[in-house]
Amino acid sequence: MFMNVNGVNLLPQMSGTNSGAEGAQLLNETANFQEQLKAAEDKLNKSSKKVNTMTPEEIAKRNSEIRDASVQLEALLLKMMYDEMWKTVPKNKLFGEENNNAMDIYRDMYNDELTKQMAENGGIGLADFIYNQLTKDNVR
């Protein structure tokens, strides 16, 4: 029993202590590993063929979904950044903002919408970067 990796046949290491039952177990484990390696290779080949057999319409739809997800991720990260920045701004006693939950809710909703609009209109370029990384191997 041997293992084939990149066209090279490899024999399992067997010494004088690996004889009998231990040697048979080692050969069995090698065969099991070989089967798992072949199954993984077959699965990889099938999945790469599937991507290559997508129609241009399917690729466009998939790329559109990737674009939407990229923009949403950028908006989420911008929102998190805005939330952290607002934590550094002191509450204003003049307008009664010290314990005003309504103002906090309004500011949160405003920042949410603001960051969505920013991401949809180019933002800081993170959505474009993510989109390009996820679609660089696709046919456009």
C-alpha positions in Angstrom: 0.0 0.0 0.0 1.4 3.4 -0.9 0.3 7.0 -1.0 0.5 9.1 -4.2 1.1 12.9 -3.8 1.6 15.0 -7.0 2.5 11.9 -9.0 5.1 10.6 -6.5 4.4 7.3 -4.8 5.2 7.4 -1.1 5.5 4.4 1.1 4.6 4.7 4.8 7.6 4.7 7.2 7.9 1.2 8.6 10.7 0.1 11.0 11.3 -3.0 12.8 8.9 -1.9 15.5 6.1 -1.3 12.9 5.7 -4.9 12.0 2.7 -7.2 12.3 -0.5 -5.5 13.6 1.1 -2.1 13.9 2.3 -2.2 10.3 -1.1 -3.3 9.1 -2.7 -0.5 11.0 -0.2 2.0 9.5 -1.0 0.8 6.0 -4.7 1.0 6.8 -4.4 4.5 8.1 -2.4 5.5 5.0 -5.1 4.0 2.7 -7.8 5.9 4.7 -5.9 9.1 4.3 -5.4 8.5 0.6 -9.2 8.0 0.2 -9.9 11.2 2.1 -7.4 13.2 0.1 -8.9 11.9 -3.2 -12.5 12.8 -2.0 -11.4 16.3 -1.1 -9.7 16.7 -4.4 -12.8 15.5 -6.3 -15.0 17.9 -4.3 -12.7 20.8 -5.0 -12.6 19.9 -8.8 -16.5 19.7 -8.8 -16.9 23.1 -7.0 -14.4 24.9 -9.3 -16.2 23.4 -12.4 -19.5 24.7 -11.1 -18.2 28.2 -10.9 -16.8 27.9 -14.4 -20.2 26.7 -15.7 -22.2 29.6 -14.4 -24.0 31.6 -17.1 -23.2 35.3 -17.4 -26.6 36.1 -15.9 -25.8 34.0 -12.9 -22.4 35.6 -12.5 -24.0 39.1 -12.7 -26.6 38.2 -10.1 -24.0 36.7 -7.8 -21.7 39.8 -8.2 -24.7 42.0 -7.5 -25.3 40.1 -4.2 -21.7 40.4 -3.3 -21.8 44.1 -4.0 -24.8 44.6 -1.7 -23.2 42.6 1.0 -20.0 44.6 0.7 -21.8 47.9 1.0 -23.8 46.6 4.0 -20.5 45.5 5.7 -18.9 48.9 5.1 -22.1 50.7 6.5 -21.9 48.5 9.6 -18.3 49.2 10.2 -18.8 53.0 9.7 -21.8 52.9 12.1 -19.6 51.2 14.7 -16.9 53.9 14.1 -19.5 56.7 14.5 -20.9 55.1 17.7 -17.4 55.1 19.2 -16.7 58.6 18.1 -20.0 59.9 19.7 -18.9 58.3 23.0 -16.1 60.9 23.2 -18.5 63.9 22.9 -19.5 65.2 26.3 -23.3 65.6 26.9 -24.5 69.2 26.8 -26.3 70.4 29.9 -27.7 73.4 28.0 -30.0 71.3 25.9 -30.8 68.8 28.7 -28.9 65.9 27.0 -27.4 64.5 30.2 -30.0 61.8 30.7 -32.1 62.2 27.6 -32.7 58.7 26.0 -34.8 60.2 23.2 -31.8 62.2 22.0 -29.6 59.1 22.1 -32.2 57.1 20.1 -32.5 59.9 17.6 -28.7 60.2 17.2 -28.4 56.4 16.8 -31.1 56.4 14.0 -29.5 59.4 12.3 -26.0 57.8 12.4 -27.5 54.5 11.1 -29.0 56.2 8.1 -26.0 58.5 7.5 -23.6 55.6 7.4 -25.8 53.6 5.0 -25.9 56.6 2.6 -22.2 57.1 3.0 -21.5 53.4 2.1 -23.9 53.4 -0.8 -22.2 56.5 -2.3 -18.6 55.3 -2.1 -17.9 55.6 1.6 -14.2 55.1 2.5 -13.7 52.5 -0.3 -14.0 49.5 1.9 -16.9 48.1 0.0 -15.1 48.3 -3.3 -12.0 46.6 -1.8 -14.1 43.7 -0.4 -16.1 43.4 -3.7 -12.9 43.3 -5.7 -11.3 40.7 -3.5 -14.4 38.4 -3.6 -14.9 38.7 -7.4 -11.3 38.9 -8.7 -11.5 35.3 -10.1 -15.0 35.7 -11.6 -15.6 36.4 -15.3 -17.3 39.8 -15.4 
